[in-house]
Amino acid sequence: MEVLPHVRHSVVGINFRSLAENTEPDGFLKDRFLKSGSWDNEVHKLHAIGLRLGYPLDGGRLILTLDGGIVTESSEGTSKQISGVLAYANFHRDCSDYPTSQQAIDYLGNAEKDWKDYRILLSDVGGIKDAP
């Protein structure tokens, strides 16, 4: 941004991803966020759940998604699959100044605070403690 300050940047996105290990991630999400209903019974058996939560953010918005899933961890020629709740956050901020380079740099300076806010949100809203 400093090399080409005249280039117009329209948005800055800071993204985080985590996995909170859980052997029954869809059951965890279902119990945490949904009431029992006709949408989940013997006729309509719920197989998976995913959530998309949107929050206002100074200069933009925060989107948090929670999904059940499996990741593969590879190390030194071995691999193992880990199931859990996959969390993804996008801190999206619009750049309205011109030139936009300083505003974009300022937004990038929020990364550490955004990381802390992400961890708090996972704990408070998602009931997910100590996600990496």
N, C-alpha and C positions, 0 to 999 in steps of 0.2 A: 504494500500500500504506500510505503514511503518512496519506493522507486518510481512508481507511476501514480503520483498524487492526483493527476487530472482524470484518471479513470473513475467513472461513477460506479460506486458500489451501492446496490439497492437494499441489501440485507446482510446481516451478520447472524450466523447460526452457531451456537455452541451446543454440542451434542454429547450425551453421556449414555453408556450402556452398562448394565449389570446383570448378573445372574444370582438369584437367591436360591440356593439348593433346596429342593422340596420334592419328595417322592410322588406327591399328588398335587402338582401345581394347579391343575384345573379345579380340583376339589377345594383347594385353599381359596382361590379367587371366587369361586361360586359361593362358598360359605361366608366370605368377607363382604361381598358386594351384592348378592342377589337373594331375594326371598323365594321361597318355594312357590311354584305355580304350575299352571297347565302347560307351560312351555317346556317343562322338564318332568316327564312322567314316563310310564311304560310305552305309551304310544309315540311320544316325542322325546326320546332319550337324548339329553344334552351331551355332546361329545367333547366340546372344547369351549373355552371362554376367552375373550380378549376385551380389554377396556381401553378406551381413548378418552383421556381427561384433559380439558383445556382450561387454562388459567390466564387471567390478565397479567401482563408484565410491563413495567415501565418501558415504553418505546416499542412494545410488541406483544408477544404472547408466549406462553409456555405450554407445550403439549407433552403429556406424560402418557405412555402406553404401557400396559401390563398384559403379558401373554404367558400362557404355559408353553413350555418347549423343552427341547433337548439340545445341548451343545456337546461337541466333541473336543476333548482336551487331549492334545498330543504332546509327548515329551520323550525325547531320546528313543524314537522308533516304536514307542507304545502309544496306545490311545485308549481313552475310556469315555463313555457317554455319561453326561450328568444331566438329570432332569431338574427343572426348577421354574421359578417365575422369572421371565425375561423382562427387564425394565429398560425403557428407552425414553430419554428426555431430549427435547429440542427447545432451547432458549432462543427464540426467533425475535430479532430486533430490526426494525426498519430504519434505513438510513435516509434522512430527509435533508440534511445539510448539503451544501455544495461549496467547496469540494468535500467529498464524503470521507476522505482518508482519515482525518482526525476523529470524526465520530465513530468510524469503524474501529479504530485503534482503542478508543475509549470503551467501546462495547466489549472488545476482546479482553480488556482489563477486568471485566466482571467474572472471568472464568473461575477464579477461586471461590468467590461468593456464590456463583451459580452451583458449583460442586457441593458446597455446604447446604444450599437450599434444596438441591436434589436429594441429598441424603436425608434431610429432615422430612421432605415430602414422602419419600419412600417409607419412612418410619411412621409418620402421622397418618397418612392417607392409606398407604398400602399395607401397613402392618408388617413391613419388612425391616428387620433389624440387621445391622452390620453387613449390608450388601457391599461388596467391593466397589 
